[in-house]
Every structure is written in C-alpha cells, then in structure tokens.
Amino acid sequence: MYKWLKRYTEQFSEDFPFKSVMDKTEYEICRIIQECCERNTKYVASVTGSTGTTT
C-alpha cells in the first residue's frame, strides 16, 4: 500500500483522503488508490460509484 500512497501523493500533490474510506478494508483502499493513479483521477467519494473515482 505504501507504494500506491506515495505515488498518489506525488501524482496529485496531496494526501489521499482516508476519512472518505474509513468503512472500507485495507485491500479495497489499496485498489481505490491504485485505480486513481492508473486513471489519473483524484479520489472523489460518491454514493453511485463503487470505487469513488471520476471518469
């Protein structure tokens, strides 16, 4: 997870918003961060999206 957190911070110049994913498992959080980095989209918590990423 450290690798993806570091990449997210470097890519978006801000920390990942952990408060938005407190109800998720470590695995789910890691996948969300990975998808954000791969899609080049910041995490945005949403009710409709399963991962919270914007397209």
Steps between C-alpha positions, in 0.01 A plus 500: 500500500789735574605497135154612385463762774833648404409501133159660571664776704763567234251485214233726650711709743266418788440219746237235437176587687482209744201648682292427191580127506496416871234231444711312242754221549871552445476300176214717369687820587813376326298417185333842505835678526645281225207573266526872568868499407452286190206709376663828605192606698484628857279308740154648541263326737168435332189304581462360149856394420638177639857629507432869538706595199377750247516440128 
